[in-house]
C-alpha cells in the first residue's frame, strides 16, 4: 500500500504548482482518489494473480513520469545533492541491536567519492555482502522505511505504521531509526522511535547555515491526545500555522508529512520543499513493483534523451538489440477469468481495464551479421529484462541527483555486465548514490573497490542472538596489500554460509 500512497502523494506535489489544480485536488483527489486506490489495493491479491502488468499500469501516479512531466515547474532534476551521510536502525526485522552504515569519506581522492557540498565528501556507492537470509535486504528495507515514515501521512488515526516490524525476540519494544542525509544541498538529521500504532518520538534537525538548528521535535502524549510539538525558531512559523500543524498531526504519522493538510501555507516553504525533494529524489528498495518493464520502455521511447540512452546501453551490453518500439498485442482471457472479474465488486472502470481484448507490449529489433529480426518482450531472457529495469535507475542517477536502494543488483546479470553498469554510474554520476546488496564477490577483486574498503559491508547472523550484524570491510584491519576477494573466500571476513558434509544420511 505504501507505493500507492507514494504515487498519489507525488501527484499532489506536482499539482501544488497551480492554485486551481490544488483546489481541484482538495475537492476530489484527497477523498475519492485515495479511497479508490486503497480499494484497488485491497483487491490486489486477486488482481495480481491474473493480471500483474495491468495492476502496475493502473497505479498511474508513477514517480518518474510525474517528475519529468512537471520538471520545468518543480525543477527537481537539478544536480543538487541527494545523498545519505549515515544511517542506523535498531529492533527492525532481523536487526536486534543498533546497526548502521556510514558513507563519510575523508576526501575526494577516488571516483567513488562525491563532494556533496563544499568541503563535505561522501561515498557514492555502498555494497552489502552476506549469505542468504543474513539480513542484507533488511538494511535496504530499513533505509526505505525511514523515509516513508518521514513523508507519508495516514488516512486516519487507526492506520498501522507499515514499517513496524520489530525483531522477533523484542517484538514489544519500539523500533528506532536515524538517518543523516542531504536535500537541496542542506544536511538533515532525523531520529524516530515508533511501534505499529504510534510515533513515540521524532526529532528533525537541519543545517541551513552549516550550523545545527531545530526543525521540529515531537513527543507522544497519549492515545487520542495531540502530540507535543516544538518548532525551531529559524523556521519563523506563525502561531496559526504551528497550531494548524499540531491539529493535523496524528499519532501515527510524522510532523513533516502533514504539510499538505495545513490550512496556513504561506510560511511552510521549508516543510514543503523538503517533502517534495525526498519524494522525487529518494527511491525505495523494491523498484520491480514501482514500475512495470513495459512502462519503463514506453516512457523511454517517448523521451528522446532517455531513448538514446537505452539504445546505447542495450547495444553496449552485447545483447544483439539495436532498438525497440511499443506495440499493441491481443490478450486471451479465459471464460473462467472473465466470469470471475465480472462477479467481483470492482468499479466498472477497473473491470473494463481488466477485460480489454488488447494489451501493451514491446518488440525488439535484433540483429545478426546478415539480417535483422524481431523478438517480443516475453521472449527476452530474464537477465535482459532485469538489465532493462535497472537502466531506468541508472539514467536517473547520471542525469540528476538521486538515491537508489537496489536489492540483489547482480542477480541474473553476467558479472561483466554488472561491473559495466556500476562503472557507468561511478564515472558519469556527480551527486547520486547507489546502495546495493550482491552475491557477486568478484567485485571485491576490483582495484577500485579494494582500495576503498569503506564502501563494503559484510553481513552475518549472530548465532547466539540470531540478529544481523554489519561490519565495514575497513574494520577488519587487513593490510592494504591483501585482497578483499581472497580474504573473504578463505573465511577471514565472515558473512559466509557454514555448510556441512556433502554426504547425506537418510537412515534412522
N, C-alpha and C positions, 0 to 999 in steps of 0.2 A: 504493500500500500504506500510505502514511503516514496517510491518512484513516481506514482501517480500524483502525489502532492508536490513533488519537485517540479514536475511538468506544469501543473496548474499554477504554482507559485511563480515560476518563470514567466508565464504568460501575464500574470498580474503585474509584474515588474516592468514588462515591456509596455503594457498599457498605461503605466503611470506617466509616461511622457506626454500623454494627452489628457486634458481635463475632461473632455467629453467622453473619451474612452473609459476613463476612470469611473465616471458616473455610471456608465453602462455596466461596468464590471460590478459595482456595488449593488446595482439593481438586479442583475441577472447571474453573473458568474459566481459570486460569493456564495449564493444559496443553491441555485439549480445545478450548475456545472459540477461543483464539488460533490454534491449528493449523487449526481448521475455517475461520475467516475467511481465513487465509493460503491455504488450499486453494481457497476460492472465488475469491480474487483471482487465483490462477494461471490460472483458467479465465475470467477476466473479459473477455478479448478476445472469446471466443465468446459469452458471455452478453450482453455489452453490444451486440453486433452485432444481436441479435434482440430482446432484452428489457431495454433500458436502464432503464425505470421499475421493473422488477421487481428488478434488482440493487441499485438505490438503496434499494428497500424492504427488501431482505434485510439490508442493512447497518443493523441496527436499533438500534445503540448511538449514537443521534443526540445531538449536543451539547445542543441547545436543549431537547429533550424530557427528557433526563436532568436538565438544570439545573433545569427547572421542577418536575419530579417530586420532587426532593429539596431544593428551595429552603428549606423550613421547617427542615430539619436543618442544611444546609450554609451557608445564608444568603449566597449569592453574588449575590443581586440587590440587595444594599445599594448605595447610591450612594457607594461608597468608590473612590477614584481608580484607574483603569486607563488610563494614558496613557504614550506614548513621549516621552522627553525629547530624545534624539538617537540617530542610528544611522549607522554607516558600514560599508562592505564593500570587500574587495579580492580580485581574482582570482576572480570568480564570473560565469559566463555571459558576457555581453558587456562586463562591467566588469573592466578590467585593473588600473588604478591606483585608489588609495583614493578612494572617492566616498561622500558622505553627505548626510543630511538633519538639520536641527535644527528643533525646534519650540519653542524657548525664546522667550518673549515678555517684553518689558520691564515690562509692567503690564497691568491689566485694563481697558484703555481701549476695548475692542472686543467685540462679541458673539462674535467668533471665538476669544476667549481664555477659558480656564478657570483658576481658582485651584486647582491640583491638591492642594496642601497650603498651610498658612498661609505667605503670602509668596512662593510659587512659582507662576509663571504660564506656561502652555503653550498653544500654539495647538491648537484642537480639530480643525482641518482642514488637509490638505495636498493640493495638486493638481499632478500632473506632466503637462507638455505635451511633445510632440515628434512627429516624423514617424513613419510606420510603420517598424518594425524599428530604432528608435533606442535602445531599451533601457528604456522606461518600465515595462513589465510586469516586467522583470528585477529592478528595485528592490523591487517588491512581493513577488516570489518570495523575494528575499533576506531581507526582513523576516519573512516567514512562516517561512523555514528556520531562522533563528537561534533562534526559539522551539521549533521541532520538535527541534532538536539538544539544547536545554536540558532538555526534559521527556520525550522519548520514548526508552525503552531499546530494545535489540535482543534478539532471541530467543537469539542465540548470538554468539560472538566472530567468526564468519566473515561475518556480515551486513554488507553495504556501507553506508556512510553515504550516504543518498539525496541529501543536499544537496551532495555533492561534484561540482560541475560547473564546473571551472576554465575560465578564458579559454583559447581555442584555442592561442594562441601561448605560453602559460605553463602548459600542462597538467600539467607535472611539479612545479609549485610548489604549496604548500598554499593553501587559501582562508582568509582572515581576516575576522572579523566582530566588531563591537562594538555593543552596544545598552545604552542607559541608559533605564530605564523605572520606572514606579510600580506597585506592587501592594499593596493594603490600606493605602494611604497612606504606604508606605515606598519610598524610592528604592533601586533595584538597578542595578549596573553589571556587565555581563557581557562578557568578551572570550574568544574562542575561535579556535584555529587548527587546521585539520584537512585531511586528504585523504580518499580514498574508503575507507580501511581503519582509520585511527586518528584519534582526537582527540589532537593533539600537545601542545597546551597549552590550559588554560582557567583562568580566574580569575573569581570572583564576589565582588563587594563589596556591602555594603548599608549603609544609614544609619539604624539603629534609633533613634538619638537625635540625628539631624541631623549626626552626625559619622561619617566613613567607618570601617567596620570590615570585616575579612576574614570572608567567609562560608566559602569554601574556595578552595584553589589546587591544581591538579593538573598533573603533567608526565608525558609519555610516556617510558618507560624503554626497553622493547624488546618485540618481539612475544612474547606469552605470558608476559610479566612484569608483575606487579602494578604499577599506576601509583603514583607518588609523590604522596600527597595530604596537604596541610596544612590543618587546620581552624582557623577563627577561635576565639579564646579566649572571645568573648562567647556562642558557641553552647552552651558548657558541656556538650559531649558526653562521655559516659563512654568509658573506654578500650575497653570491649567494643563499644560502638556504632561508634566510629571504626574498629575492626578489621573489624567486620561490613560497613561501607560499603566499605572498601578491598577486601575479598574479593569483593564483588558488583559492583564497578566494572570492567567490561570495557573494553578499549582503544578500542571503537567507540561508546561512549555516555557521556553526561555523568555527573558525580557526583550531581547533583540527581535524575536520573531513576531512581536505584536505590533510593529510599527505600521503595518498596513491597516490595522484596526483603529489606530489612534485618530481621534476627531480633529486634533490640532496639529497640522503637519508642517506649519511654517518654520519650525525650528528643530526638526528632527532629521536634518540632512545627514548628519553623522551616522545615524541609525540606518537610514535607507541606503546610503552609499555603501556601507559595509555589507549589509544584507545582499544587495544587488551583486556586489563583487564576488562574494562567496558562491552565490547561486550560479554565476556564469563561469567561474574560473576553477572551482574545486569539484572534482569528478569522482563519484563513488566507485567502489571496487568492482561491482558487477556490471561491466559495460555490455555484456551479452544481452541482458534484459532491457537495458535502457533504449536500445535502438536495434531494429532488425537489419540484417545484411542488405536486404533489398532497398530499404530506406537509405542506408549509408551510400550505396552505389548510385541510387537515383538522385540524391542531393548533390553528390559529387559531379554527376553528369550534367546537372543544370547550373553548375558553378564553374566557369572556365578555368580559373586558377586551381581549384580543387581537382577538377577533371584531369588537367595536365599533370598534377602531382600523382594521381592514381595511375595514369598511363605510364608515367616514368617509373614509378616504384614497381608496378607489375612487370614491366619489361626488364628492369634491372634484377628482378628476383628469378629470372630464368624459368618462368612458368609457361613459356610459349604463348603468352597472352599479349596481343597488340592493343586491343581496345574492347569496349563493351557498349551495350545500349539497353535501355529498359524496353520490355515488351509486355504484351497482354496475352495471357495464356488461358485456355479453357480449364475449368476446375470441375472435377467429378465429385458430386456429393451423393452419397448413397441414400436410398429411400429411408433407411433407419435413422441416419443422421438428420435428414430433412424433417422427419416427424418429431424427433427429439427436440430440435431447435424450435419448431412451431409450438410445441407443448410448453416450453419454458416461458416464464413470465418476464421475458426480456422486453425492453422498449421496442417498438416497431422498427425504429431506425437501425437498431442493433441486429434485429432479425434479418432485415434486408441486406445488411452488410455481410452477414454470415452465409446467406443463401445466394449471393451473387454467382452467376454461372462462369465468371471470369476472375482472374487474379493477376496481380502484377508480378513480373519476374524479370530476370536479367539473362541476356545471352552474350557470350564472349566470342570474340573473333580471335581464333588461334592460328598459328602458322607452322608449317613445316618448311623444308628447304625449297619445295617446288610449288606449294599451293596453300590456300587459306581454307579454313573450315570453322564451323560454328559449334560451340559447346554450351548447352544450357547450364544455369547455375547449379541445379541439383546433381549434375554430373561432375562438378569440380570436386577435387579432393577435400577432405576435412582440413588438411593443413592449409590449402589455398584459401578456404573460407575463413579460417582463423586469421590468416595474414591480412585478408581484406578488412576484417573487423578492426584489427589493431592499427591499421593505417589511418583510420578516422582519428584516433587519438594522436597519432604521430603528426598529422597535418596540423592539428590544433596547437600542439606543443611547439612546433617550429615557426608558426605564423603569429602566435600570440604568447600570452603568459598563462599557463595552466598547470595544475597539479593533477596527475593521474595515479590511481592505485590499480595496478593490473595483476591479477592473480594468475599464477602459472603461465607467464608470458611465453615461455619456451615450449609449452605443450603443443604437439602436432607440427612444430616447426623444425626444419633442419637447423643444426647448430649454426652453420654459416649464415643462414637467413636471419636467425635470431641476433647473431653478432652484428650483421649488417644493419639491422633495424636499430639496435642500440647505438651504433656509431653514427647513423644518420641523425638520431636525436641528440647525441652528445655534441656533434660538431656543427649542428645547424640551429639548435635552440639557444636562446640567450638567457631567459629568466623563467623557464618552465622547470618542472620537477617530475620525475618518474620514479615511483616506488613499486617494486615488483617482488613476487615470490618466484622461485625457479628450482627445478631439479637438474638443470643443465650445469653441471660442475665444471665443464670445460671453460666457462667464463673466468673461473678463478686462475686459469693459466695465462690469461691475457695480461701483458705488462701494465696496461692502464689500470686494471683492477688490482693487481698485486701491489702496485706502488701506492695505491690509495685505499688502504685496508679499512679506513673509516666508513666506507660505503657498504660494507658487507657485514651481515649479522648471521650467526648460526643459532638455530632454534632447536631445543630438545625438551622432552618431558622429564621433570624431576621424578625419579622412581619412588621417592618417599611421599611426596605431596601430590603427584600426578598433575602438577602445574607446569605450564610452558615457561621456559626461561630463555632469554635472548642475550647473546653475548657478541659484542662487536669484535671483528677479527683482530683489531689492533690491541685488544685487551689480553691476548694470549702471550704477548711478549716474544713473538717469533723474530728471529733475525731477519733483517730486510732482504738478505740474500736467499732465504728459504722460500720455497714456492708454497703459496696458499693451497694450490691444487694438490700437490703431493702431500702436504701436511694433513689436509682434510681426508684424503683417501687412505692414509695409514692410520687414521683414527685420533690424531693429536688434537683435533678441534671439536670432537664430539659430533652431535647432530646427525648421527648415522644409525640406521636400524641394527640392532644386535640380533643376528639370525642364528638359528641352531643348525644342527646337523642336516645334511641333505637326505639322510635315510629316515624313512617314516615307518614306525612300527604300529600297526593297527590291531595287533593281538592283545587280548586282555591279560 
